[in-house]
Amino acid sequence: MAQALPRFVAVGEALTDLIRIGDENWVSKVGGSTWNVARAASALGIDSAFAGAISRCWFGDALRRANAAAGLDPRFLQRVDRSPLLAIVFETAPPRYSFVGDNSADLHFDPALLPEGWMPAAAWVHFGGISLARPPLSDRLVALATALHAAGVAISYDPNFRNAMDARYTPTFERMCRLAQTIKLSDEDLVGLTGTTDPMGTLEHLRAWNPQAWWLYTRGAAGADLFTPDGHWRARAPAIAVVDTVGAGDACIAGLLASRMLRQDGDPASHLAFAVAAGAAACQTAGAAPPSRDAVGSLAERTKAEAV
């Protein structure tokens, strides 16, 4: 019997973080914003896939193994004979990094090679990360998002600001905000992308681009706000012992989408509480390990979202 196609697909980059430990030692970790979202969605009970291209070298092998371990549909992962995309993290407190990936594997992702019939089978398709700031891949992904929107497939978008997103990224940012049904922005994203000193005023301006969308605005330990056409809700993050915050934003948007997919009769307050709980749960383990559904559910019971 043929394997069913996934309901959730995250499209973009999977990469390797090379993290400096001390003066001379380095450790490699699998990562990538959109790939982390796919893993988190799968851990929360959604049939999921990551659509992107990785290298055929040792770094690509590690990503392929982690992709399989996360339960992601392997038919969406493409492998090409190109160099890996690397994030060189040369300082961790605060994080300082650069990307190495000239003509690397991620740039050779081909949407035409995805499984036949995947688009109508998908309930949500997620975009974001540095993949949308790396031409020619970015052009391909915006075109794919445009086609999905025209076909009536729901789109989510999390820019996940990085220093590669300069003024040339602004048209892509606006285009994706106008296409998506759900947009996540962190306080750091908002400052990095707009330079704002008035976050709420700037957010109100951005929401005018797409007033029918759900806008999730996250503020780290202070919690998050959710804006929908029907109102505004706010939730504080539950008190936890933080191990690190890597992958928290990715888990948060995955939590919001998973909650909406699994509990279609839920109200915005409960969806926001689940999203904030997912982000908090990701902070309880080291690295970008996706939180379990049980861990998120337990924290969601302690997370209160209220109308503003």
Steps between C-alpha positions, in 0.01 A plus 500: 500500500641839403608728783263793553634842420567733797255765619779739598806592293775745599703628205844655528838422650655223703858580596787419733597727788874496565536633853833610644575351842799672657779631281558205266220244530182490293186288523244442224124499558218442252263795466318746278192705584247346260633149562460554874137603445433177308657293779300678768174456309572128463574467873166667575310237301473642148599295194781724376780540249794728441540603136851612420836391362805380692849386402617143446797539736529406869307812607215406267505143633453632855204713389342207315527279809351770723224559246407132515524490880251788517248298298502739204395376157828416319350557154523877548872509585719551193875422489734663253873490426576842644671627812308524829348817642684586823426750775830589668420596860827654618353650818202375700445768767359699333478294180718621215508304177543501126376272224715305254307373201606636161314283244425253780250216494206695644501736200431208265165398648251433218127517589420318175657184646265479798258203511207514264183624668675645805347847467128412529585256782661772712292689754784743579832586334756695700768739372769708667860508611800598294377297202289803405809723508716283273440540126431322273331271755304792647345580161395138460343491846305823458367363170401178677325693778315703238382181327390347831307813589325495163410134557344580837764326713561668836846654543691588815806725511769570759783722370730402789723806449868446430772742397471382137161678481602848386297758304477260205282275715229762556291417188509130589393578856200700382406246232504208743300695760235568239484132392495329840200413714722484811805720562735471797726789597721519807598825664851447358358439151301822515802711598733327256266527203360849564733675746192599699498670838120463513430125472122512541462793260717324242310176547173683440644639174613154387164344585337742254677304225293193590228572757335158454813314612585373848807691626703340780735745671743335744695674775714227651447449873233774495271275293316577179209685339263358241309730267216363286218672310285430808721641774825517695618248761807499726671219689794503741756223478477240780777502760761240406869422552654614171779281360531702178273679256622337176202400287241660730355723228483208256315289758264790575376541142480122463292492818255758368456315171476157664238628744291642217529179300431262787232705676308679230223582748745670737488874562788744439585519871554124526703494177720782632551324833609184320742698279660676797523168685675341200758778494556465875531121477774539238699704754510209746745293294838581344512581130213507254345169611125514428279491810272205564125530482471396866747768611316768304161387625619513860635854461189609308292421809710760686488761223215747510403706194259789539327742269656847493 
